[in-house]
Every structure is written in structure tokens, then in C-alpha cells.
């Protein structure tokens, strides 16, 4: 079923969150299959595995993704600093 597979819109929404943390997209692994309520785990060498949720729309899960990244020790980049350049 197509709803069980991550789509381009889901991936771009996830990247919008990870980009705010300055996480290199090359260090992010996102399995194609959605699973459960979504998950975020940190791996070796600064890699991050993000599993999109199957039980709720990805857009509704993004605040939880942000909280999980904060819990792994990532920090949001200051938007004011970015706008100053």
C-alpha cells in the first residue's frame, strides 16, 4: 500500500526540520517504509536514522521529530544569525 511508503513530500518535510538543526543530509538515513509512531535514533559518527510514522501524517509528527533531535543533543540554529548574512 502506498501510504506505508515515504513520499517526496514526507522527505522534504523531514529535511525542513533537520535543516534547521544544520544536520548534513548525507548523515541522515530514512527507511522507505513508514513504521509505528515514527522514531529517531542517533548512530555512530553523527548519523541519524529517522523512521516516518505510519499511524499519523508526517506533518503532524514533525514537532515530535524536533523534540527527539533536541533529545539527541542537536541544537537549533539561530534564524537571526542566518538572516543577518
PDB file with SEQRES, HELIX, SHEET and CRYST1 records, atoms N, CA, C and O in Angstrom:
SEQRES   1 A   85  UNK UNK UNK UNK UNK UNK UNK UNK UNK UNK UNK UNK UNK          
SEQRES   2 A   85  UNK UNK UNK UNK UNK UNK UNK UNK UNK UNK UNK UNK UNK          
SEQRES   3 A   85  UNK UNK UNK UNK UNK UNK UNK UNK UNK UNK UNK UNK UNK          
SEQRES   4 A   85  UNK UNK UNK UNK UNK UNK UNK UNK UNK UNK UNK UNK UNK          
SEQRES   5 A   85  UNK UNK UNK UNK UNK UNK UNK UNK UNK UNK UNK UNK UNK          
SEQRES   6 A   85  UNK UNK UNK UNK UNK UNK UNK UNK UNK UNK UNK UNK UNK          
SEQRES   7 A   85  UNK UNK UNK UNK UNK UNK UNK                                  
HELIX    1 AA1 UNK A    2  UNK A    4  5                                   3    
HELIX    2 AA2 UNK A    8  UNK A   20  1                                  13    
HELIX    3 AA3 UNK A   25  UNK A   27  5                                   3    
HELIX    4 AA4 UNK A   44  UNK A   46  5                                   3    
HELIX    5 AA5 UNK A   58  UNK A   71  1                                  14    
HELIX    6 AA6 UNK A   79  UNK A   83  1                                   5    
SHEET    1 AA1 3 UNK A  28  UNK A  29  0                                        
SHEET    2 AA1 3 UNK A  48  UNK A  51  1                                        
SHEET    3 AA1 3 UNK A  39  UNK A  42 -1                                        
CRYST1    1.000    1.000    1.000  90.00  90.00  90.00 P 1           1          
ATOM      1  N   UNK A   1       0.843  -1.194   0.000  1.00  0.00           N  
ATOM      2  CA  UNK A   1       0.000   0.000   0.000  1.00  0.00           C  
ATOM      3  C   UNK A   1       0.882   1.249   0.000  1.00  0.00           C  
ATOM      4  O   UNK A   1       1.851   1.323   0.755  1.00  0.00           O  
ATOM      5  N   UNK A   2       0.553   2.221  -0.837  1.00  0.00           N  
ATOM      6  CA  UNK A   2       1.379   3.411  -0.998  1.00  0.00           C  
ATOM      7  C   UNK A   2       1.510   4.239   0.278  1.00  0.00           C  
ATOM      8  O   UNK A   2       2.527   4.903   0.475  1.00  0.00           O  
ATOM      9  N   UNK A   3       0.489   4.210   1.154  1.00  0.00           N  
ATOM     10  CA  UNK A   3       0.543   5.001   2.377  1.00  0.00           C  
ATOM     11  C   UNK A   3       1.600   4.495   3.352  1.00  0.00           C  
ATOM     12  O   UNK A   3       1.966   5.199   4.293  1.00  0.00           O  
ATOM     13  N   UNK A   4       2.090   3.279   3.131  1.00  0.00           N  
ATOM     14  CA  UNK A   4       3.109   2.708   4.004  1.00  0.00           C  
ATOM     15  C   UNK A   4       4.519   3.075   3.571  1.00  0.00           C  
ATOM     16  O   UNK A   4       5.488   2.743   4.254  1.00  0.00           O  
ATOM     17  N   UNK A   5       4.636   3.752   2.446  1.00  0.00           N  
ATOM     18  CA  UNK A   5       5.940   4.134   1.895  1.00  0.00           C  
ATOM     19  C   UNK A   5       6.084   5.650   1.973  1.00  0.00           C  
ATOM     20  O   UNK A   5       5.149   6.392   1.671  1.00  0.00           O  
ATOM     21  N   UNK A   6       7.263   6.094   2.381  1.00  0.00           N  
ATOM     22  CA  UNK A   6       7.522   7.533   2.498  1.00  0.00           C  
ATOM     23  C   UNK A   6       7.525   8.159   1.101  1.00  0.00           C  
ATOM     24  O   UNK A   6       8.077   7.596   0.155  1.00  0.00           O  
ATOM     25  N   UNK A   7       6.902   9.324   0.991  1.00  0.00           N  
ATOM     26  CA  UNK A   7       6.852  10.030  -0.282  1.00  0.00           C  
ATOM     27  C   UNK A   7       7.783  11.238  -0.278  1.00  0.00           C  
ATOM     28  O   UNK A   7       8.388  11.569   0.742  1.00  0.00           O  
ATOM     29  N   UNK A   8       7.885  11.877  -1.413  1.00  0.00           N  
ATOM     30  CA  UNK A   8       8.756  13.049  -1.540  1.00  0.00           C  
ATOM     31  C   UNK A   8       8.312  14.168  -0.600  1.00  0.00           C  
ATOM     32  O   UNK A   8       9.154  14.848  -0.013  1.00  0.00           O  
ATOM     33  N   UNK A   9       6.991  14.369  -0.448  1.00  0.00           N  
ATOM     34  CA  UNK A   9       6.502  15.416   0.458  1.00  0.00           C  
ATOM     35  C   UNK A   9       6.930  15.126   1.899  1.00  0.00           C  
ATOM     36  O   UNK A   9       7.321  16.033   2.634  1.00  0.00           O  
ATOM     37  N   UNK A  10       6.851  13.840   2.297  1.00  0.00           N  
ATOM     38  CA  UNK A  10       7.291  13.445   3.637  1.00  0.00           C  
ATOM     39  C   UNK A  10       8.780  13.741   3.817  1.00  0.00           C  
ATOM     40  O   UNK A  10       9.201  14.290   4.835  1.00  0.00           O  
ATOM     41  N   UNK A  11       9.563  13.367   2.810  1.00  0.00           N  
ATOM     42  CA  UNK A  11      11.015  13.546   2.899  1.00  0.00           C  
ATOM     43  C   UNK A  11      11.378  15.024   2.990  1.00  0.00           C  
ATOM     44  O   UNK A  11      12.244  15.403   3.778  1.00  0.00           O  
ATOM     45  N   UNK A  12      10.726  15.853   2.195  1.00  0.00           N  
ATOM     46  CA  UNK A  12      11.032  17.282   2.228  1.00  0.00           C  
ATOM     47  C   UNK A  12      10.634  17.901   3.569  1.00  0.00           C  
ATOM     48  O   UNK A  12      11.325  18.788   4.070  1.00  0.00           O  
ATOM     49  N   UNK A  13       9.524  17.438   4.153  1.00  0.00           N  
ATOM     50  CA  UNK A  13       9.105  17.938   5.467  1.00  0.00           C  
ATOM     51  C   UNK A  13      10.123  17.554   6.535  1.00  0.00           C  
ATOM     52  O   UNK A  13      10.434  18.355   7.417  1.00  0.00           O  
ATOM     53  N   UNK A  14      10.639  16.333   6.456  1.00  0.00           N  
ATOM     54  CA  UNK A  14      11.667  15.886   7.404  1.00  0.00           C  
ATOM     55  C   UNK A  14      12.928  16.733   7.237  1.00  0.00           C  
ATOM     56  O   UNK A  14      13.522  17.171   8.223  1.00  0.00           O  
ATOM     57  N   UNK A  15      13.336  16.964   5.984  1.00  0.00           N  
ATOM     58  CA  UNK A  15      14.524  17.788   5.732  1.00  0.00           C  
ATOM     59  C   UNK A  15      14.346  19.220   6.226  1.00  0.00           C  
ATOM     60  O   UNK A  15      15.306  19.836   6.688  1.00  0.00           O  
ATOM     61  N   UNK A  16      13.137  19.752   6.134  1.00  0.00           N  
ATOM     62  CA  UNK A  16      12.912  21.107   6.648  1.00  0.00           C  
ATOM     63  C   UNK A  16      13.252  21.185   8.135  1.00  0.00           C  
ATOM     64  O   UNK A  16      13.807  22.181   8.599  1.00  0.00           O  
ATOM     65  N   UNK A  17      12.921  20.138   8.876  1.00  0.00           N  
ATOM     66  CA  UNK A  17      13.235  20.110  10.308  1.00  0.00           C  
ATOM     67  C   UNK A  17      14.731  19.894  10.516  1.00  0.00           C  
ATOM     68  O   UNK A  17      15.356  20.633  11.277  1.00  0.00           O  
ATOM     69  N   UNK A  18      15.313  18.902   9.858  1.00  0.00           N  
ATOM     70  CA  UNK A  18      16.729  18.603  10.083  1.00  0.00           C  
ATOM     71  C   UNK A  18      17.626  19.737   9.601  1.00  0.00           C  
ATOM     72  O   UNK A  18      18.690  19.971  10.174  1.00  0.00           O  
ATOM     73  N   UNK A  19      17.203  20.448   8.543  1.00  0.00           N  
ATOM     74  CA  UNK A  19      17.989  21.589   8.057  1.00  0.00           C  
ATOM     75  C   UNK A  19      18.074  22.690   9.118  1.00  0.00           C  
ATOM     76  O   UNK A  19      19.093  23.372   9.224  1.00  0.00           O  
ATOM     77  N   UNK A  20      17.013  22.864   9.896  1.00  0.00           N  
ATOM     78  CA  UNK A  20      17.029  23.890  10.945  1.00  0.00           C  
ATOM     79  C   UNK A  20      18.051  23.561  12.030  1.00  0.00           C  
ATOM     80  O   UNK A  20      18.480  24.446  12.770  1.00  0.00           O  
ATOM     81  N   UNK A  21      18.436  22.303  12.124  1.00  0.00           N  
ATOM     82  CA  UNK A  21      19.462  21.888  13.084  1.00  0.00           C  
ATOM     83  C   UNK A  21      20.855  21.892  12.453  1.00  0.00           C  
ATOM     84  O   UNK A  21      21.849  21.669  13.144  1.00  0.00           O  
ATOM     85  N   UNK A  22      20.931  22.145  11.147  1.00  0.00           N  
ATOM     86  CA  UNK A  22      22.212  22.130  10.458  1.00  0.00           C  
ATOM     87  C   UNK A  22      22.764  20.727  10.267  1.00  0.00           C  
ATOM     88  O   UNK A  22      23.973  20.549  10.123  1.00  0.00           O  
ATOM     89  N   UNK A  23      21.885  19.726  10.263  1.00  0.00           N  
ATOM     90  CA  UNK A  23      22.323  18.339  10.087  1.00  0.00           C  
ATOM     91  C   UNK A  23      22.538  18.078   8.596  1.00  0.00           C  
ATOM     92  O   UNK A  23      21.648  18.315   7.779  1.00  0.00           O  
ATOM     93  N   UNK A  24      23.725  17.590   8.257  1.00  0.00           N  
ATOM     94  CA  UNK A  24      24.064  17.280   6.871  1.00  0.00           C  
ATOM     95  C   UNK A  24      23.134  16.174   6.362  1.00  0.00           C  
ATOM     96  O   UNK A  24      23.005  15.126   6.995  1.00  0.00           O  
ATOM     97  N   UNK A  25      22.502  16.409   5.239  1.00  0.00           N  
ATOM     98  CA  UNK A  25      21.564  15.431   4.687  1.00  0.00           C  
ATOM     99  C   UNK A  25      22.233  14.095   4.385  1.00  0.00           C  
ATOM    100  O   UNK A  25      21.573  13.055   4.391  1.00  0.00           O  
ATOM    101  N   UNK A  26      23.532  14.116   4.121  1.00  0.00           N  
ATOM    102  CA  UNK A  26      24.264  12.879   3.852  1.00  0.00           C  
ATOM    103  C   UNK A  26      24.376  11.994   5.098  1.00  0.00           C  
ATOM    104  O   UNK A  26      24.625  10.794   4.981  1.00  0.00           O  
ATOM    105  N   UNK A  27      24.196  12.570   6.273  1.00  0.00           N  
ATOM    106  CA  UNK A  27      24.311  11.797   7.513  1.00  0.00           C  
ATOM    107  C   UNK A  27      22.952  11.299   8.019  1.00  0.00           C  
ATOM    108  O   UNK A  27      22.860  10.722   9.102  1.00  0.00           O  
ATOM    109  N   UNK A  28      21.891  11.531   7.217  1.00  0.00           N  
ATOM    110  CA  UNK A  28      20.538  11.133   7.607  1.00  0.00           C  
ATOM    111  C   UNK A  28      20.125   9.903   6.810  1.00  0.00           C  
ATOM    112  O   UNK A  28      20.273   9.860   5.588  1.00  0.00           O  
ATOM    113  N   UNK A  29      19.609   8.911   7.514  1.00  0.00           N  
ATOM    114  CA  UNK A  29      19.074   7.711   6.882  1.00  0.00           C  
ATOM    115  C   UNK A  29      17.577   7.649   7.176  1.00  0.00           C  
ATOM    116  O   UNK A  29      17.160   7.702   8.333  1.00  0.00           O  
ATOM    117  N   UNK A  30      16.772   7.537   6.114  1.00  0.00           N  
ATOM    118  CA  UNK A  30      15.324   7.448   6.273  1.00  0.00           C  
ATOM    119  C   UNK A  30      14.840   6.218   5.516  1.00  0.00           C  
ATOM    120  O   UNK A  30      14.814   6.226   4.286  1.00  0.00           O  
ATOM    121  N   UNK A  31      14.454   5.157   6.231  1.00  0.00           N  
ATOM    122  CA  UNK A  31      13.926   3.969   5.551  1.00  0.00           C  
ATOM    123  C   UNK A  31      12.681   4.320   4.745  1.00  0.00           C  
ATOM    124  O   UNK A  31      11.922   5.212   5.122  1.00  0.00           O  
ATOM    125  N   UNK A  32      12.474   3.616   3.635  1.00  0.00           N  
ATOM    126  CA  UNK A  32      11.327   3.887   2.778  1.00  0.00           C  
ATOM    127  C   UNK A  32       9.998   3.546   3.430  1.00  0.00           C  
ATOM    128  O   UNK A  32       8.990   4.205   3.176  1.00  0.00           O  
ATOM    129  N   UNK A  33       9.992   2.518   4.269  1.00  0.00           N  
ATOM    130  CA  UNK A  33       8.745   2.101   4.904  1.00  0.00           C  
ATOM    131  C   UNK A  33       8.474   2.898   6.166  1.00  0.00           C  
ATOM    132  O   UNK A  33       9.347   3.064   7.017  1.00  0.00           O  
ATOM    133  N   UNK A  34       7.240   3.390   6.271  1.00  0.00           N  
ATOM    134  CA  UNK A  34       6.802   4.058   7.494  1.00  0.00           C  
ATOM    135  C   UNK A  34       6.531   2.989   8.541  1.00  0.00           C  
ATOM    136  O   UNK A  34       6.184   1.856   8.207  1.00  0.00           O  
ATOM    137  N   UNK A  35       6.693   3.358   9.821  1.00  0.00           N  
ATOM    138  CA  UNK A  35       6.514   2.359  10.870  1.00  0.00           C  
ATOM    139  C   UNK A  35       6.029   2.992  12.163  1.00  0.00           C  
ATOM    140  O   UNK A  35       6.578   4.000  12.607  1.00  0.00           O  
ATOM    141  N   UNK A  36       5.010   2.409  12.765  1.00  0.00           N  
ATOM    142  CA  UNK A  36       4.523   2.819  14.070  1.00  0.00           C  
ATOM    143  C   UNK A  36       4.261   4.302  14.170  1.00  0.00           C  
ATOM    144  O   UNK A  36       3.672   4.913  13.278  1.00  0.00           O  
ATOM    145  N   UNK A  37       4.720   4.879  15.295  1.00  0.00           N  
ATOM    146  CA  UNK A  37       4.524   6.293  15.547  1.00  0.00           C  
ATOM    147  C   UNK A  37       5.705   7.136  15.132  1.00  0.00           C  
ATOM    148  O   UNK A  37       5.776   8.313  15.485  1.00  0.00           O  
ATOM    149  N   UNK A  38       6.648   6.552  14.381  1.00  0.00           N  
ATOM    150  CA  UNK A  38       7.851   7.263  13.971  1.00  0.00           C  
ATOM    151  C   UNK A  38       8.942   7.105  15.007  1.00  0.00           C  
ATOM    152  O   UNK A  38       8.658   6.848  16.177  1.00  0.00           O  
ATOM    153  N   UNK A  39      10.183   7.255  14.589  1.00  0.00           N  
ATOM    154  CA  UNK A  39      11.311   7.082  15.510  1.00  0.00           C  
ATOM    155  C   UNK A  39      12.517   7.859  15.012  1.00  0.00           C  
ATOM    156  O   UNK A  39      12.679   8.103  13.817  1.00  0.00           O  
ATOM    157  N   UNK A  40      13.360   8.242  15.967  1.00  0.00           N  
ATOM    158  CA  UNK A  40      14.617   8.923  15.651  1.00  0.00           C  
ATOM    159  C   UNK A  40      15.686   8.297  16.527  1.00  0.00           C  
ATOM    160  O   UNK A  40      15.539   8.235  17.747  1.00  0.00           O  
ATOM    161  N   UNK A  41      16.766   7.831  15.904  1.00  0.00           N  
ATOM    162  CA  UNK A  41      17.879   7.275  16.669  1.00  0.00           C  
ATOM    163  C   UNK A  41      19.182   7.845  16.148  1.00  0.00           C  
ATOM    164  O   UNK A  41      19.331   8.117  14.957  1.00  0.00           O  
ATOM    165  N   UNK A  42      20.118   8.021  17.060  1.00  0.00           N  
ATOM    166  CA  UNK A  42      21.441   8.501  16.693  1.00  0.00           C  
ATOM    167  C   UNK A  42      22.370   7.317  16.525  1.00  0.00           C  
ATOM    168  O   UNK A  42      22.347   6.371  17.313  1.00  0.00           O  
ATOM    169  N   UNK A  43      23.187   7.382  15.486  1.00  0.00           N  
ATOM    170  CA  UNK A  43      24.134   6.313  15.234  1.00  0.00           C  
ATOM    171  C   UNK A  43      25.559   6.769  15.440  1.00  0.00           C  
ATOM    172  O   UNK A  43      25.810   7.872  15.926  1.00  0.00           O  
ATOM    173  N   UNK A  44      26.479   5.920  15.071  1.00  0.00           N  
ATOM    174  CA  UNK A  44      27.891   6.246  15.203  1.00  0.00           C  
ATOM    175  C   UNK A  44      28.286   7.284  14.154  1.00  0.00           C  
ATOM    176  O   UNK A  44      27.710   7.337  13.068  1.00  0.00           O  
ATOM    177  N   UNK A  45      29.259   8.091  14.492  1.00  0.00           N  
ATOM    178  CA  UNK A  45      29.783   9.076  13.560  1.00  0.00           C  
ATOM    179  C   UNK A  45      28.819  10.197  13.221  1.00  0.00           C  
ATOM    180  O   UNK A  45      28.951  10.831  12.174  1.00  0.00           O  
ATOM    181  N   UNK A  46      27.846  10.453  14.098  1.00  0.00           N  
ATOM    182  CA  UNK A  46      26.928  11.552  13.879  1.00  0.00           C  
ATOM    183  C   UNK A  46      25.789  11.256  12.925  1.00  0.00           C  
ATOM    184  O   UNK A  46      25.070  12.167  12.515  1.00  0.00           O  
ATOM    185  N   UNK A  47      25.614   9.984  12.565  1.00  0.00           N  
ATOM    186  CA  UNK A  47      24.496   9.642  11.689  1.00  0.00           C  
ATOM    187  C   UNK A  47      23.188   9.645  12.470  1.00  0.00           C  
ATOM    188  O   UNK A  47      23.172   9.439  13.684  1.00  0.00           O  
ATOM    189  N   UNK A  48      22.097   9.882  11.756  1.00  0.00           N  
ATOM    190  CA  UNK A  48      20.774   9.909  12.362  1.00  0.00           C  
ATOM    191  C   UNK A  48      19.848   9.050  11.502  1.00  0.00           C  
ATOM    192  O   UNK A  48      19.788   9.221  10.284  1.00  0.00           O  
ATOM    193  N   UNK A  49      19.125   8.122  12.144  1.00  0.00           N  
ATOM    194  CA  UNK A  49      18.124   7.351  11.423  1.00  0.00           C  
ATOM    195  C   UNK A  49      16.749   7.847  11.833  1.00  0.00           C  
ATOM    196  O   UNK A  49      16.413   7.888  13.016  1.00  0.00           O  
ATOM    197  N   UNK A  50      15.965   8.221  10.838  1.00  0.00           N  
ATOM    198  CA  UNK A  50      14.631   8.765  11.070  1.00  0.00           C  
ATOM    199  C   UNK A  50      13.624   7.871  10.358  1.00  0.00           C  
ATOM    200  O   UNK A  50      13.689   7.687   9.142  1.00  0.00           O  
ATOM    201  N   UNK A  51      12.693   7.316  11.133  1.00  0.00           N  
ATOM    202  CA  UNK A  51      11.630   6.500  10.565  1.00  0.00           C  
ATOM    203  C   UNK A  51      10.330   7.290  10.625  1.00  0.00           C  
ATOM    204  O   UNK A  51       9.872   7.669  11.703  1.00  0.00           O  
ATOM    205  N   UNK A  52       9.744   7.533   9.463  1.00  0.00           N  
ATOM    206  CA  UNK A  52       8.490   8.289   9.400  1.00  0.00           C  
ATOM    207  C   UNK A  52       7.357   7.453   9.994  1.00  0.00           C  
ATOM    208  O   UNK A  52       7.377   6.226   9.898  1.00  0.00           O  
ATOM    209  N   UNK A  53       6.375   8.106  10.604  1.00  0.00           N  
ATOM    210  CA  UNK A  53       5.286   7.375  11.243  1.00  0.00           C  
ATOM    211  C   UNK A  53       4.260   6.818  10.253  1.00  0.00           C  
ATOM    212  O   UNK A  53       3.987   7.417   9.212  1.00  0.00           O  
ATOM    213  N   UNK A  54       3.704   5.660  10.603  1.00  0.00           N  
ATOM    214  CA  UNK A  54       2.630   5.065   9.806  1.00  0.00           C  
ATOM    215  C   UNK A  54       1.264   5.365  10.417  1.00  0.00           C  
ATOM    216  O   UNK A  54       0.240   5.282   9.738  1.00  0.00           O  
ATOM    217  N   UNK A  55       1.257   5.717  11.711  1.00  0.00           N  
ATOM    218  CA  UNK A  55      -0.013   5.869  12.420  1.00  0.00           C  
ATOM    219  C   UNK A  55      -0.605   7.270  12.346  1.00  0.00           C  
ATOM    220  O   UNK A  55      -1.801   7.448  12.577  1.00  0.00           O  
ATOM    221  N   UNK A  56       0.227   8.278  12.024  1.00  0.00           N  
ATOM    222  CA  UNK A  56      -0.253   9.655  11.879  1.00  0.00           C  
ATOM    223  C   UNK A  56       0.444  10.284  10.672  1.00  0.00           C  
ATOM    224  O   UNK A  56       1.501   9.810  10.255  1.00  0.00           O  
ATOM    225  N   UNK A  57      -0.135  11.344  10.109  1.00  0.00           N  
ATOM    226  CA  UNK A  57       0.536  12.026   8.998  1.00  0.00           C  
ATOM    227  C   UNK A  57       1.898  12.582   9.438  1.00  0.00           C  
ATOM    228  O   UNK A  57       2.049  13.067  10.559  1.00  0.00           O  
ATOM    229  N   UNK A  58       2.865  12.504   8.555  1.00  0.00           N  
ATOM    230  CA  UNK A  58       4.214  13.002   8.863  1.00  0.00           C  
ATOM    231  C   UNK A  58       4.161  14.458   9.316  1.00  0.00           C  
ATOM    232  O   UNK A  58       4.889  14.839  10.233  1.00  0.00           O  
ATOM    233  N   UNK A  59       3.315  15.277   8.693  1.00  0.00           N  
ATOM    234  CA  UNK A  59       3.242  16.698   9.042  1.00  0.00           C  
ATOM    235  C   UNK A  59       2.846  16.907  10.502  1.00  0.00           C  
ATOM    236  O   UNK A  59       3.302  17.860  11.135  1.00  0.00           O  
ATOM    237  N   UNK A  60       2.008  16.035  11.039  1.00  0.00           N  
ATOM    238  CA  UNK A  60       1.610  16.140  12.445  1.00  0.00           C  
ATOM    239  C   UNK A  60       2.699  15.642  13.388  1.00  0.00           C  
ATOM    240  O   UNK A  60       2.694  15.983  14.571  1.00  0.00           O  
ATOM    241  N   UNK A  61       3.624  14.846  12.886  1.00  0.00           N  
ATOM    242  CA  UNK A  61       4.684  14.234  13.678  1.00  0.00           C  
ATOM    243  C   UNK A  61       5.933  15.118  13.773  1.00  0.00           C  
ATOM    244  O   UNK A  61       6.802  14.864  14.607  1.00  0.00           O  
ATOM    245  N   UNK A  62       6.031  16.137  12.941  1.00  0.00           N  
ATOM    246  CA  UNK A  62       7.252  16.961  12.885  1.00  0.00           C  
ATOM    247  C   UNK A  62       7.650  17.579  14.225  1.00  0.00           C  
ATOM    248  O   UNK A  62       8.844  17.617  14.521  1.00  0.00           O  
ATOM    249  N   UNK A  63       6.717  18.069  15.057  1.00  0.00           N  
ATOM    250  CA  UNK A  63       7.141  18.566  16.377  1.00  0.00           C  
ATOM    251  C   UNK A  63       7.818  17.493  17.231  1.00  0.00           C  
ATOM    252  O   UNK A  63       8.749  17.790  17.979  1.00  0.00           O  
ATOM    253  N   UNK A  64       7.353  16.252  17.121  1.00  0.00           N  
ATOM    254  CA  UNK A  64       7.986  15.151  17.861  1.00  0.00           C  
ATOM    255  C   UNK A  64       9.380  14.874  17.311  1.00  0.00           C  
ATOM    256  O   UNK A  64      10.295  14.569  18.075  1.00  0.00           O  
ATOM    257  N   UNK A  65       9.552  14.975  16.001  1.00  0.00           N  
ATOM    258  CA  UNK A  65      10.872  14.823  15.387  1.00  0.00           C  
ATOM    259  C   UNK A  65      11.825  15.864  15.940  1.00  0.00           C  
ATOM    260  O   UNK A  65      12.957  15.545  16.303  1.00  0.00           O  
ATOM    261  N   UNK A  66      11.372  17.108  16.006  1.00  0.00           N  
ATOM    262  CA  UNK A  66      12.208  18.188  16.539  1.00  0.00           C  
ATOM    263  C   UNK A  66      12.597  17.901  17.992  1.00  0.00           C  
ATOM    264  O   UNK A  66      13.758  18.067  18.367  1.00  0.00           O  
ATOM    265  N   UNK A  67      11.643  17.476  18.799  1.00  0.00           N  
ATOM    266  CA  UNK A  67      11.927  17.150  20.208  1.00  0.00           C  
ATOM    267  C   UNK A  67      12.925  16.011  20.324  1.00  0.00           C  
ATOM    268  O   UNK A  67      13.824  16.058  21.163  1.00  0.00           O  
ATOM    269  N   UNK A  68      12.776  14.980  19.485  1.00  0.00           N  
ATOM    270  CA  UNK A  68      13.699  13.846  19.514  1.00  0.00           C  
ATOM    271  C   UNK A  68      15.115  14.281  19.136  1.00  0.00           C  
ATOM    272  O   UNK A  68      16.086  13.820  19.736  1.00  0.00           O  
ATOM    273  N   UNK A  69      15.236  15.158  18.150  1.00  0.00           N  
ATOM    274  CA  UNK A  69      16.562  15.648  17.754  1.00  0.00           C  
ATOM    275  C   UNK A  69      17.193  16.463  18.875  1.00  0.00           C  
ATOM    276  O   UNK A  69      18.393  16.353  19.128  1.00  0.00           O  
ATOM    277  N   UNK A  70      16.388  17.280  19.546  1.00  0.00           N  
ATOM    278  CA  UNK A  70      16.891  18.021  20.706  1.00  0.00           C  
ATOM    279  C   UNK A  70      17.358  17.049  21.784  1.00  0.00           C  
ATOM    280  O   UNK A  70      18.393  17.263  22.414  1.00  0.00           O  
ATOM    281  N   UNK A  71      16.592  15.983  21.993  1.00  0.00           N  
ATOM    282  CA  UNK A  71      16.943  14.974  22.989  1.00  0.00           C  
ATOM    283  C   UNK A  71      18.230  14.237  22.668  1.00  0.00           C  
ATOM    284  O   UNK A  71      18.911  13.743  23.567  1.00  0.00           O  
ATOM    285  N   UNK A  72      18.566  14.162  21.371  1.00  0.00           N  
ATOM    286  CA  UNK A  72      19.823  13.521  20.962  1.00  0.00           C  
ATOM    287  C   UNK A  72      21.005  14.483  21.058  1.00  0.00           C  
ATOM    288  O   UNK A  72      22.143  14.097  20.789  1.00  0.00           O  
ATOM    289  N   UNK A  73      20.739  15.733  21.440  1.00  0.00           N  
ATOM    290  CA  UNK A  73      21.818  16.694  21.627  1.00  0.00           C  
ATOM    291  C   UNK A  73      22.028  17.660  20.480  1.00  0.00           C  
ATOM    292  O   UNK A  73      22.948  18.476  20.521  1.00  0.00           O  
ATOM    293  N   UNK A  74      21.195  17.583  19.460  1.00  0.00           N  
ATOM    294  CA  UNK A  74      21.303  18.544  18.366  1.00  0.00           C  
ATOM    295  C   UNK A  74      20.717  19.876  18.818  1.00  0.00           C  
ATOM    296  O   UNK A  74      19.825  19.913  19.666  1.00  0.00           O  
ATOM    297  N   UNK A  75      21.221  20.964  18.252  1.00  0.00           N  
ATOM    298  CA  UNK A  75      20.745  22.291  18.622  1.00  0.00           C  
ATOM    299  C   UNK A  75      20.219  23.017  17.401  1.00  0.00           C  
ATOM    300  O   UNK A  75      20.804  22.955  16.320  1.00  0.00           O  
ATOM    301  N   UNK A  76      19.100  23.711  17.593  1.00  0.00           N  
ATOM    302  CA  UNK A  76      18.554  24.522  16.508  1.00  0.00           C  
ATOM    303  C   UNK A  76      19.513  25.661  16.195  1.00  0.00           C  
ATOM    304  O   UNK A  76      20.087  26.274  17.095  1.00  0.00           O  
ATOM    305  N   UNK A  77      19.674  25.931  14.920  1.00  0.00           N  
ATOM    306  CA  UNK A  77      20.492  27.068  14.522  1.00  0.00           C  
ATOM    307  C   UNK A  77      19.650  28.322  14.633  1.00  0.00           C  
ATOM    308  O   UNK A  77      18.437  28.289  14.422  1.00  0.00           O  
ATOM    309  N   UNK A  78      20.283  29.403  14.957  1.00  0.00           N  
ATOM    310  CA  UNK A  78      19.579  30.670  15.121  1.00  0.00           C  
ATOM    311  C   UNK A  78      19.173  31.217  13.764  1.00  0.00           C  
ATOM    312  O   UNK A  78      20.021  31.425  12.896  1.00  0.00           O  
ATOM    313  N   UNK A  79      17.880  31.452  13.576  1.00  0.00           N  
ATOM    314  CA  UNK A  79      17.400  32.038  12.339  1.00  0.00           C  
ATOM    315  C   UNK A  79      17.874  33.478  12.203  1.00  0.00           C  
ATOM    316  O   UNK A  79      18.100  33.952  11.090  1.00  0.00           O  
ATOM    317  N   UNK A  80      18.026  34.177  13.323  1.00  0.00           N  
ATOM    318  CA  UNK A  80      18.503  35.559  13.277  1.00  0.00           C  
ATOM    319  C   UNK A  80      19.904  35.630  12.710  1.00  0.00           C  
ATOM    320  O   UNK A  80      20.218  36.531  11.932  1.00  0.00           O  
ATOM    321  N   UNK A  81      20.767  34.668  13.102  1.00  0.00           N  
ATOM    322  CA  UNK A  81      22.134  34.643  12.573  1.00  0.00           C  
ATOM    323  C   UNK A  81      22.137  34.399  11.070  1.00  0.00           C  
ATOM    324  O   UNK A  81      22.914  35.012  10.339  1.00  0.00           O  
ATOM    325  N   UNK A  82      21.257  33.493  10.605  1.00  0.00           N  
ATOM    326  CA  UNK A  82      21.190  33.191   9.185  1.00  0.00           C  
ATOM    327  C   UNK A  82      20.688  34.383   8.381  1.00  0.00           C  
ATOM    328  O   UNK A  82      21.172  34.636   7.277  1.00  0.00           O  
ATOM    329  N   UNK A  83      19.713  35.121   8.930  1.00  0.00           N  
ATOM    330  CA  UNK A  83      19.143  36.258   8.218  1.00  0.00           C  
ATOM    331  C   UNK A  83      20.113  37.440   8.169  1.00  0.00           C  
ATOM    332  O   UNK A  83      19.984  38.303   7.300  1.00  0.00           O  
ATOM    333  N   UNK A  84      21.058  37.491   9.066  1.00  0.00           N  
ATOM    334  CA  UNK A  84      21.999  38.616   9.127  1.00  0.00           C  
ATOM    335  C   UNK A  84      22.992  38.563   7.954  1.00  0.00           C  
ATOM    336  O   UNK A  84      23.628  39.572   7.648  1.00  0.00           O  
ATOM    337  N   UNK A  85      23.132  37.434   7.312  1.00  0.00           N  
ATOM    338  CA  UNK A  85      24.128  37.310   6.242  1.00  0.00           C  
ATOM    339  C   UNK A  85      23.543  37.473   4.894  1.00  0.00           C  
ATOM    340  O   UNK A  85      24.260  37.394   3.897  1.00  0.00           O  
TER     341      UNK A  85                                                      
END                                                                             
